[in-house]
Amino acid sequence: MSVVLSIEDVGPCKKELRIEVPGPAVDAETERVVADYRKRVRLPGFRPGKVPPAVVRQRFQGDIDQEVVERLVPRYWRQAEAEAGLEPITRPELAGVEDHEPGAPLVFRARVEVRPEIALGELSGFELPDPPAEPTDEEVDAALEELRRQAGDWVPVERPAGQGDLVAVEIEETTEGEGKKDEPATIEVEVGSPRVWEELSVALSGLSEGQKGELCRMDEEEGRVRERSFRFQVRGVKERELPELDDELAGEIGGFGSAAELTEAVRSRLGQQKAHERHHARERALLDQLRERHPLALPEGLVDTEAQKLAQEYAEGLARQGVDVERAQIDWRGVAEQAMPAAEKRVHARLVLDAVARERGIEVPAEELEATLAGIAQEQGVQTGQLRRALDQDGRLAELRAQLLRAKTIRSLLGEEPEPISAEAPEAGAEETPAEPGT
């Protein structure tokens, strides 16, 4: 027996279903709810569990009707969803319940967003960047030089400070109108480092131990710009003494047997990085062109959810940097609004990739999913079965499978070989999930 009375389009990718629950089913569920109430309610003059059904109905009719609806709606929604052949992409929402009499059918309306119909166009001939995937000798030399820098020691020098030097500086703020000033503090800064104020690096350049100076910088605090002034004195200058690139250094850095092995390892690592960067540059270009070739009316609810997710990721990033998100005065509504264009791009790309996967019959075999789960479990120090249950309980297992499917689809469109099944996988925790194609 059909339970769907009508289906109506009520927005982009949104449908409203009018669904009928047969009268006998309503009556039977009502009797069960009344029986449950008789066991629970306590009324003066009646022993527990002995309150007459008529009295229960009279006293709690509104609550009984509400509970009947809450029990029947999910059950008959699932039946209507299967009957109508829908593929919802968001949770359904109850749009209303029509008045009904005892013994009559219960009619309710529910709205849900569904996948848009996508007529796939041309899926070849993409204009893709082709950056080199092999590192140059100059890049390898620069990486080895950085390793020498990291392994080097700071030694005092008797000369003016320059780029890359470590300077001990005693500094105090002299800004007028700021009330009581802090005592001078001695800090060490690397001249020219991006972590050091540019104004301070410029002021320190050319000064030797014992010399003094002043500087000003513009700071923005709580939406206003103000000028701050400082005075300082150089207390010492050090330069980094670089070790020789030899077999001894290779052993100290990573247990390599020779400088040649270290050089080869650096070249291999740079090659992997450049291959990774090349893939993602091509992926971004591919997704931009896929979206351009397949304009869509996007499901609003799905976009809103993705924008909220991006805002949450932003908050978690701030927290990892030590920001007290609870106390910080952040306009979260504004953050979500700013994230809306990125959310639209993500949702758009995912919908098109899913359509391509269906068109090409691309799937994620069970062994691929299991290998990914095993890798994540190993990194997190938990059992694979435990991880699978945790992900399945909050719906992230299906999300992980979808992400793997989209990654395979992108590789198919790029003409790349599928990645081998590996135990290595990105984190699938609350804040770091596997990289999502379509960003």
N, C-alpha and C positions, 0 to 999 in steps of 0.2 A: 504494500500500500504506500502510495506516494505521500510524503509529508511536506513537500515544497509546494506552496500555493502560487508563488510568483517570485521572479528574480528581476531586479531593477538596477540599472546603472545609476549610481548616485554621486559619482565623482571620478577623477582619473584613477583607474585601476581599483575602484571601490564598488562593491555590489551590496545591495540590501535584499535579503531573503525574507519572505513571509512564510513562516513555518507553522504547521498545525500539529498539535499533539492530540491524538484521538481521545474522545471523552472517557472511555473505559480506562485508559492508562492514567488519565488525570484522577479519576475516582479512586483507582487502586493506590496511587501514590499518596493521595489525600488520606486514605484510611491508614496507611503506614505511618504517616506523619502524626496523625491523631493518636495512634497507638503509642508512639514514642513520647508524645506529650503526656499521655496518661501515666506513663512510668515516671516522668520527671517532675510534674507539677505538684505543688502542695497547696491545697485549698482547705479553709476551715470547714469542719463538719464531714470531711471525707478522709477515709484511710488512704495511705499512699498506694497508688496504683489502682484505686477503686473509684476514681472520679468518672462519672458517666460521660460517654463520648459527646452527648448533646451539650453538657456543661462546658466541656473543654472547647468545643466549637464556638460556643457563645462567648466565652471569655477570651479566647486567643485566635479568633478567626483571621484577623489581619496577619498575625505572625505565621499561622499555618499556611495561608495562601502564599506568603512570601517564600517559605521554605519549600513548598511544592514547586514553585517556579525555579528556585535555585537548584533543585535536584533534577528537574526535567529538562531544563534548557540545555545544559551541556550534552546530555545524552542524545536529545533529538537534533541538536546542532550537528553532531558528528554524523548522524544518519543523513541529514540534509546535505551536508558537505559531500558525502560519498555519492549521494543520488544525483547531485548537480554536477559532479565531476570537477569540483573546484580545486585549485591549488593555492590555498591561502599563504601569504607571506607575513602576515601579522595576526595577532590574536583577534578573534571576533569580539565585537562589542554589542551588548544588548541595546537595541534602539527603542524598545517599547513592548509592553504586553497589553493586548486588547482585553476589554472587559469580557467576562464569561460567566455563565450560570452553571450551577451544579449539574453534572451529567453532560455538559456541552464540551466540545473540544476547546483546548487552550491554544490561542494563536499569539505568536510573538514574532517580532521583527529583529533581525540581527544584521549587522554590517561587518564587512571584512574586506581587506585589501587583497588583491590577487595579482599574480604575475601578469604584466602587460603582454599582449600578443606581439611578438617580434617577427617581422618578415626579414630574415637575414639577407643581406645584400652581398656584395663582393667581399670575399674573405682572403684575397691574395693581392699582390701588387702593392704592399705597404712600403712607404718610404722610411727606411730605418737607418739610424746612424750606424757607423761601422768603425768605432774607435779601436785602436790597436789593443790586443789582449796580452802582448808580450812586453815586459818592462825593458826600457833602454838601459845601456850601460851607465848613463848619467844618473838615472833613477836608482839603480842599484848602489852606485857610489854614494849618493845622497843618503840612502837608508843606512849604509854602513857607517857613514860619518855621524849620523844621529846616534847609532849604537855606541860609537866611541865617546860621543858627548855624554851619554847617559852613564857610561862607565868611568868618566873622568873625575878627577879630584879638583877642588877649588884651592888655589894657592894664592897667598897675598902678593900684590905687586905694588911697586912705588911709581905709579904713573897715573895720568888722568883716566877717568872711567870712560869706557866706550861701549859700543853695541855688544851685548852678550856677556858683559861683566856682571859680577855679583857685588852689589854695593851695600854696605851697612850704613844706614842713614838715620840720624836722629831728627825727628820731625814733630812739629806741633802746629795746631791750627790757630790762626790769628784773626779769623773773620770777626769783624766788628758787629756788636749787637747780638752776640750769641750767648751772652751770660758767662758763667764760669768756664774756663777752658780746661781741658784735660792736661795732665802732665805730659811733657815730651816723651815720645816713645821711640825706641830704636828698632828698626825693622831691616830685613834684608830683601832687596829687590833685584831682579835680573833686568838690566837695562834693555829695553826693546821688547820685552815679553808682552804678549797680548793680555796677560793678567795684571799688568802694571799700568797705571794711568799714563797715557801718552805724555801729558804735561810734565809728569815727574821724570820720565825717561829723558825727555828733552832737556830738562833743567839739570839733571845729573851728568849728562854727557859733557866731557871736557873738564870736570872738576876732580881734584885730587883730595887725599885724606886731609881733613882739617878745614877745608874750604866750606863757605856757607853760601846759601842762596835762598830765593823766595820763588813761589809760584802761585798762580791762581787757576781755578777750574770752575766750570759751570756745572752745577748738579741740579737734577730734577727730583723733587720730593713732594709727594702728595699733590701732584698736578701743577706745581709752581717751580719756576727756574730761579735759582739763586747763585750768586757768586761766592765762592769760598776761597780763602787765602791761607797760605801756609809759609812757615820758614823752616829751614832745615840746615843740618851740617853733616858733611860726609865723615864717617868714622872709620872707613876702610874700604879698600878695593881689592877684589880677587878676580882672577881669570881662571878659566877651566883648562887644566892640563890634560891633554888627550893622550890616552895610551896608544901604543903602536898596534896596528891591525896585524896581529901575529897569531900563532897557534895557541899561545898562552891566553890571550884575550878571548879567542874562540871557545876555549874550554871554560873560562870563567862566565861567559855570557850564557851559554846554553849547553855546555857539555859536549861541544863539537871537538872532533879530533884534530882539526886543522883549520887554518884561515880559509882554505879553499872550500871546505865543507860548510863553513859559516856563510861564505859568499853564495854558494849554491842554494842554501836554505833560504837566504834573503831573497834571491831571485825567484825561487818557487813561491814564496809567500806573496811577493809583489804580483806575480803572474796570476795567482788565485784572486787577489784583490781586484786586479784590472779586469779579469774575466767576469767577476761578480758585477763590477761597475758597468761593464759593457752590456751584460744581460739586462740590467735594470734600466739603462739608457734606452735600449731597444724596446723593453717592455713599456716604458712610459710613452714612447712614440707610438707604439702599437695601440695602446689603450686610447690615446687621444684620437687616433684615426678611426678606431672602432666606434667611439662615441659620435664622432662627426658623421660617420656613414649610417648610423642607426639612431636618429633622434627619437626620444621617447617622452611621453608624459609619465613622470615618475610617481610612484606611490608616496603620498605625502607622509603617511605615518612612518613608513620605513626610513625616509629621509630624516624626519624628526628624531627618530631613535638613533640613527647614525650620528647626527649632530650632537646629541647628548652623550654618546659614547666618546666622541672626539673631545668634548669638554671634560669628561671624566679622565681621559688619558692626559689631558693638559694638567689637570689638578694633581694627578699621580706623579707627573713629571716634576711639578713644583715641590711636592712633598719629598721626592728623592733628592732634591737640591737643598733640603733643609728648611723650606718655607712652611710656616704654620698656616696651612690652608684654611683652618677654621677661623683664625683671627684675622687673616689678610682680608682687606676690603676689596674683594674682586667682584665685578659685575658679571655673574655667571650667565645671566640671560644674554648679555652682550657677547660673552665668549661663545655661547652656543650659536648666536646669530652670525658671528664671524666665521664659525666653522661650517655654516650651511653650504657654501659653494663646494668645499672639499667633500662634504657629506653627499651632495648631489652627484659629484663625479664618481665617488666610490660606488654608490648604489647603481648608477647608470652602467658602469663597467661590469659590475657583478651580474646584473640582469642579462647583459649581452653575452658575457662569457658562459653563463649557464645555458643560454639558448644555443650557443655554438657547441657546447659539450653534448647536449641532447642531439643536435643535428649530426654530429660526427660519431656519436656512440662512445664517447670517452667516459671511462669509469675509473673508480679507485678500488682495485681488488682488496679483499680482506687482508691479504698478506702485507700490502703496502701500508694500510692503516695500522696494522699491528706492529710493523717495524717502526713506524713513527711514534706510536705510543710507547714502545719499548725504549726508544731513545730518550723521550721526554722523561719517562719514569726513572731511567738510569741517572739522568742529570739531577732530578729532584730527590733521588734517594728513596723512592717508594716502589712498591710492587706494581707491575703493569695492570693487574686486575683491579687493584685499589684505585689507580689513576683513572681507569676506564669507567668505573662506577661513579667516581666523583664528577667526571666530565659529563657523563650521561644524565646524572641527576639534575644538573642545571642547564642542560641543553647544549653544552659546548662540544660534545662529541660530534653531533651533526654539523656544528659550525666548523670543527676541525676537518671533517671529511669534505665539506664544501670548499674550504680553502685549498686543500690538496687537489681537488678536482679542478679548480680554477687555475692553479699553478700548472697542472698538466695541459690544460687547454691553451694557456699562453705559450707554452713550449711547442705545442702542436702548430699554432699559428705562426710562430717564429721559425718553424722548421728545424727546431733543435731536438736532439735526442733526449728521451726521458731520463731524468736523474735516476741513478741506481738506488735501489732500496738500501737505506743506511740506518744505523742505530742513532746517528746524530740527527737532532731535530731542535728547532727553536723552543724556547720556554712556552708552555701552555698554561701559565699561571694566570691569576686574576688580572695582573697588569701587563704581562708580556705574553701575548698569544702569537702563534706562528704568523709570519709576515703575510699580510693580506694583499693579494693581487687586486689591483683596481684602485690603489691609493694614488 
